[in-house]
Amino acid sequence: MNRFSLNIILRILLLTITLAAVVWLYMRDMTPLAVLTIPLVALQIYGIYYYLNRINRKLTLFLESIRYEDFSIRFSADNQLGRSFRMLNHQFNEVLEAFRQTRAEKEANLKYIDTIIQHISIGVFSFDAEGRIELINPAAFRLLGIYRLRNIAELKTVHPGLSELLTELSSGNKTLYATRQEQQLSIHAATVRLQGRLIKLISIQNIHSELQKKELEAWQNLTKILRHEIMNSVTPIVSLIGTMKEIVDLDIAPSAGNREGIEDLREALLTVESRSKGIMNFVNAYRDYTTLPQPQFTRVNIKSLATTVSSLFQTDMKQAGIQFQLEVDAENVEIHADVSQLQMVLINLVKNAMDALEHTDNPGIHMKVYLNNIQQVCIEITDNGPGIDTDAMNKIFIPFFTTKKTGSGIGLSLSQQIIQMHGGQLKVLSPGNNGNGSTFLILLNT
């Protein structure tokens, strides 16, 4: 017999004895004493009820701990009441431990998923039927060019029409959206029901860089083919011209009487040879465009980089009468980059700016380094020259295209390729050929 049963039997036995005593006192005409004994009977009855109600209280506490997710409670206080209580307490504790482990696993999974979402390069955010943002990751902020978003209606000021597009986009569908910064965003929508609420999940990806990469690969392949075919055709011509010059000098000239004709022939051969070598040199100039080495990434201080490049042009700009201003608002910012390749890009952009100021009164160049609102490093190189006309704006990064009288048209294409290999963007901002100058903008991730 366990302790709980023994306690019940003893309490009932004691209550029976007390009731018998009350009856005996009443029958012996000792009514006052019997009345005084009645509270003792009531107290014993309440004690039995309270003792028997222990399981109900234990069950209530158990259910409340589940309801309020308080799994720290342990049932062991009445283990001494016998084997049945120990087993009941053990089962309660086992169930609570299972709930606790389940909750811990769910929290770990949610944290794991949240960590993945926060670190992926694809922008992800969700909103409810009223447009309230439920979840958003840093990539979405970066792609949208914002630093805070509480409701999709706030996108109207930055991206006109985007909030309406997101609201109307049905689950499973994709669409494209062009930002003011000329980025092509691929948008995919999915809808889920969470606790009775309809939640729309949006993923956004910048495919502008992918399109540029494909375009770059196409130009590289075309350049390789052209270079191969031109070199295969021109090289034999240069070799034949050398042979023909020897024939003229050794075989024809000594026996020919027409000296003027011989000189004309020599001059013609020299002209063809010169133009052929010029074509070969021109084609070889594009070798770097198709064989650019992969960047050797190191930690680069952006202020030191800008200062080094600006110091290279101090003498040339002074001689040309160009006012140069360097403004750095990112003192201790470092980026992961190939310092020599970035120097090459900045040198090319500064040279282009200097060339654009050849016929400008009071010429000036302004280089500005700063962090934008999504913590990207921005390098602006601005000149006050004539600007770039609208037609050239659409072609300026195309290989072989140049607005200079002398130039291969490879500098900006090569610069754009280098910046893309660094995971950044190179843009040109120009109000047109109205004398307001041009600005080239480099965007790099920190």
Secondary structure, DSSP 8 states (H G I E B T S, - for coil): --HHHHHHHHHHHHHHHHHHHHHHHHHTT-HHHHHHHHHHHHHHHHHHHHHHTHHHHHHHHHHHHHHTT-TT----TTGGG-HHHHHHHHHHHHHHHHHHHHHHHHHHHHHHHHHHHHHSSSEEEEE-TT-BEEEE-HHHHHHHT-S--SBGGGGGGTSTTHHHHHHH--TT-EEEEE-TT--EEEEEEEEEEETTEEEEEEEEEE-HHHHHHHHHHHHHHHHHHHHHHHHHHHHHHHHHHHHHHHHIIIIITTT-S-HHHHHHHHHHHHHHHHHHHHHHHHHHTTHHHHS------EEEEHHHHHHHHHHHTHHHHHHHT-EEEEEE--TT-EEEE-HHHHHHHHHHHHHHHHHHTTT-SS-EEEEEEEE-TTSEEEEEEEE-SS---HHHHTTTTSTT--SSSS--S-HHHHHHHHHHHTT-EEEEE---TTTS-EEEEEEEE-
